[in-house]
Amino acid sequence: MLSPEILRDGLETKTFGRKVYSFETIDSTNSCARALAACWAEEGTVVLSEEQTAGRGRLGRSWSSSPSENLTFSIVLRPQITPDVMNILSLLVAVGIARGLKEHAGVHVLCKWPNDILFRRRKLAGILLEGALSGDRVESVIVGIGLNVNQQIFPEDLQARATSLALASGHYYDRPKLFKGILTTLEDEYLTQAGLGFKHVVDRWLEHAPMIGKRITVDSNGAEIEGTVRGITDSGGLVVASQTGEHTFLAGDVTILDMEPYASGD
């Protein structure tokens, strides 16, 4: 088990990870972090578990992760934003992870709207945001992160769609060291963007996500639309031009029909 002492040893962040709760098994790190946030846990509090019995992905799906091989953790954030722009935090976190993986794992990844980190078409990490609101104010945002690190074997239904750092690079990783590295880049991106009023998150994300001009399909609430990506709104929405006009999506499942450069990872 990755103890709080191991995870915090040598950590040089200002707020992220200064308080860490670590578990062998838990139902969901997001659920635990949300409960801590409701009791006024400080920003940057982290909940990490080797195994989740009820780990969640987007749209109510489950998140599967092999115990003691990956990193599954949640961070409590208290950003000064309004609820209508909360989705940009998913893009911000994606940038922090992408940068962290390049700097601390030597693996170049690309982002895919709204919350995926890909290495050569396959999903390497996912992000889940859950916010607590009070009127027009965001009280807290829980950022759940699942990163496949040393896992070599995936369930049959995921083998063609998932990968890990070990599979991508050919060697295993020191998980505590990687955790601290990624937490550092995440905090740097978060504090930098907070200081700028979160106005440049989309620009930063597009540096890691070559989706503009791509032909895609979007499945939103059971309705599928095919079109071309025109842009990302300031609130993190995906703008798609189709035969029926221009549409803006705040959530949905995206399939990229032309995967270059996602296929090569360049």
N, C-alpha and C positions, 0 to 999 in steps of 0.2 A: 504494500500500500504506500502511496505517495503521501507522506505526512506533511502537515503545515510547515514544520521546521525545515524539511528538505526543500519544499517548494519556495520558501521565503529566503533561504540561505543565499546571500550574495545578490538578492534582488535589489535593483537600484531605482525602482520606480518611486514616484512621489505619493501616489494614492492607490493605484491598481495593485492588488495583492498584498497591501499592508495588513489586511485581515483575511485569512484563508480558513475555510472550513473544508475538511477533507474526509471522505467516507470510502469504505470498501464497497458498500452497496447502499443505494438510496433509490427511492421511487423516481425522482426527477430533480436534477440540480436546479432547473428553472423554478420548480415549485418551492424548493427550499429557499432559494434566493429571494423569491417573491415574498415569502413569509418573513424573512429577515428584513426586507425593505419596508414591509408594513410596520415593523418594530423599529424603524428608523436606523437601520444599518447604514453605515457611512458609504459614500460613493467609492467605488473601487473594490468593495467586498467581493470575494470570490468563493464560490462553492464548487468543489471538484469531487468527482466520484469515479472509482474504477469501473463500476457497473451501475446501470440504471435499469430498474425493473419496469419503469413506465416512462422511458425517455420519449420526448416528443419532437417531431419535426413540424414543418409547416402543414397547414390545412388539416390538423388533427392526426397526421400520420405518426407512426412510431419511428424512433431512431434506434437502429441496431448498431452496437459496438462491442467488439471482443474485449472482455475484461483484461486489464493489466497490459494492454498493448497500445492503447490509443490515449487521447486526451479529450475528455468530456467535462466541460466546466461552464459556469455561468457567472456573469459579472453584474453587479448592481450599479446602474448609472442614474444620475440625477441632473440631466441636461436642462438648460434654460431654453426650452423650445415650446412651441405650441403643438397640440396634438396633430394638426394637419400636416406637419412636416416630419413626423416621427419616423416615417419610412426611410428617410435619408440616413438614419443611424445604421441600418443594415448595410448600406453602401459604404459607409465610413468604416465599419468593422471589417468588411470584406477587403478594403484597401489595406488596413492594418495587418490582416492575416497574410495577404499576398506579399506585402513588403517584408513581413516577418519571416515567411518561408524562404524568400530569396536571400535575406541577410543571414539567417540563422540555420537554414537547412540546405541552402544551395540549390533549391528547386524553384524554377520559374513557373508560376501558375497564372491563370487568367480567371477573371470574374464573369459570372453569368447572372443576369437579372432573374429573380430579385435577390437571391441569397446563396448562390452556389460558388464554390471555388473548384475549378477544374484543372486537371493535368491531362493533356491529350485526350480530350472528350470525356474523360471519366471524373466522377465526383470524388474530390479529395477531402472536402470539408463543407459543412453546412452551418447556417446561422438561423437562429429563431429569436425574434423579438417579441416581448410581451410587456405592454405598458400599463401603468396604473395612473388613472386620470382623476382630476378633481376639477370639474367644470371645464374651463378652457386652459387648465394648467396641467402639465405633466409632472406628477409627483415622483415617479421613478420609471425606469425602463430596465427590464432584465434581458440581458443579451446571452443567449445560450449558444455555445460553440461546440461542435463535434468535429474533431480532426483525426483522420485515420493516419496513424503514425507507423507502427510496426506490424500491423495486421497483414498477414500473407494470404489468408484464405477467407473468402466471403461466401455468404449463402448463394446458392445457385441462381436465384432470381436477381442478385446484385452483381454477379461476376462480370457482366458485360458493361456495367454502368459505374462501378466503384473501383477505387484504387487507394493506395497508401503511399506515404513517403518512402517506406522501405521498398515497395515495388517500383516506385518511380526512380529511385536513385541506386538501388541495389545494395543498400546497407542499412543497418539498424541505427536508431537514434536514442540519445540520452533524453528521456522524456522530461525530467525536471529542468534540464538545461534549455530544452526547446520551449517549454512552458514559460520560463522566465524571459527568454528572448522575444517570444511573440507578445507576451504581456507588455514588455517594454515598448515595442513598436505600436501596439494598440493604444497605449496611453499617449504616446507622442502624437499620433494622428488625432486622437480625441481632443487633447488639450490644445493642439495647434488649431484645429477647426473650431473649437469652442471659442478661442480667442478671436477668431475671424467671424463669429456669429453664424457658423455652419453654412456660410454662403458659397464655399468652394468645394463642397463634398462631391458634387456630381462631376465636376471637372477632374478631380483626383481619381474618381472611380473609372471614368472613361479612359484614363491612361492605362488601366488594367483590364479593360473590357471592350474589345473591338466589335461591338454589336451594331453600331450605326451602319445602316445600309444593308444589313443582313436580312435575308428572307427567313421568316419564322412562322410558327403557329403558336397561338396563345389559347389555352383552355381556361376560361374564367367562368365559374359557376355552371359548368357543363356545356357552355357555348364555345365552340372553337372558331377562331378567326385566323386566316392566313394573310400575311402582309409583310411590309418592309419597315424595319425600325427606323424612325425618323429622329428620335432623340429621347432624352430623359428630362422630365420636368424638375423644377427646383425643389419639389416635395418628394422626388424619387419615383414618380410615375413613369411608366413606359409608354411612349407615343408610337403608335403603329398606323401606317397608311395601308388601307386595304381597298378592295373594289367597292366597298360600301361607304368609304370615307375614312376620316381619321379618328382613331380611338385612343383613349388614354386609360391604361390599366394601373391599378394600385396593387393588385395581387393577381396571381394566376400561374399556371404551369407553362413554361416556354420550351419549345423545341426549336433549335436552330437548324434550318434545312441545309444551309451551306456552312459546314463546320470549320473551314479554313479561316483564320489561323489556329482555331481551337484544336484542330487535329494534330498539329505539329508542336503547339505550345510556344511558338515564337511570338 
